[in-house]
Amino acid sequence: MKPVTPYLSFYGNGKEAAAFYETTFGLKNNGIMKYSDSDGGFPYPPEAADYIMHCCLSDENFNIMLADSPTPGESGATNVALMIECESEEEVNRLYNALLEGGKAVMELQDTFWGAKYAKVCDKFGYTWDLNFEKGKFE
């Protein structure tokens, strides 16, 4: 099986989300396709012409795809949390603080009984991220 890639949905704020995740996770933006780029091959309301139809952000270990829904009510997070296994305490601290900007801590960053530094954060777009750094695992 190939790696699983989350595909996140937004409504009109996909560009803001793409820029946020690109900066937060240090990902490369591989290009943005807008609904207006579809040359009529995909129906959309006029107000969605500048919305993102498809965007892929990636690095060698991490991919996120995202799009704006062309109609209201079809975007947003679900019961799924996105898990990130961090490689250092510095990385888990950096991601925790970045995701908290406009978001909220569901579980504060803390040392756990299973020997990891762990947090759960709901970002400003409503997506939940589990951040985990197991001390000694990457050293």
HUDA-V894708 format. One record per backbone hydrogen bond with DSSP energy under -0.5 kcal/mol. NH is the residue of the N-H (numbers start at 1). CO is the residue of the C=O. If there is no record, write none. Layout:
BEGIN
NH,CO
NH,CO
END
This chain:
BEGIN
6,63
8,6
8,65
10,67
17,13
18,14
19,15
20,16
21,17
22,18
23,19
24,20
25,21
26,22
27,22
28,58
30,28
30,56
33,54
34,32
35,51
36,49
37,34
38,35
39,36
41,38
48,45
49,46
51,48
53,33
54,33
55,66
56,31
57,64
58,28
59,62
64,57
65,6
66,55
67,8
68,52
69,10
74,71
76,9
82,128
83,81
84,130
86,84
86,132
92,88
93,89
94,90
95,91
96,92
97,93
98,94
99,95
100,96
101,97
101,98
102,100
103,100
104,122
106,104
106,120
107,120
110,118
112,116
115,112
117,133
118,110
118,116
119,131
120,107
121,129
122,104
123,121
123,127
126,123
128,80
129,121
130,82
131,119
131,129
132,84
133,117
135,115
135,133
137,134
138,134
END
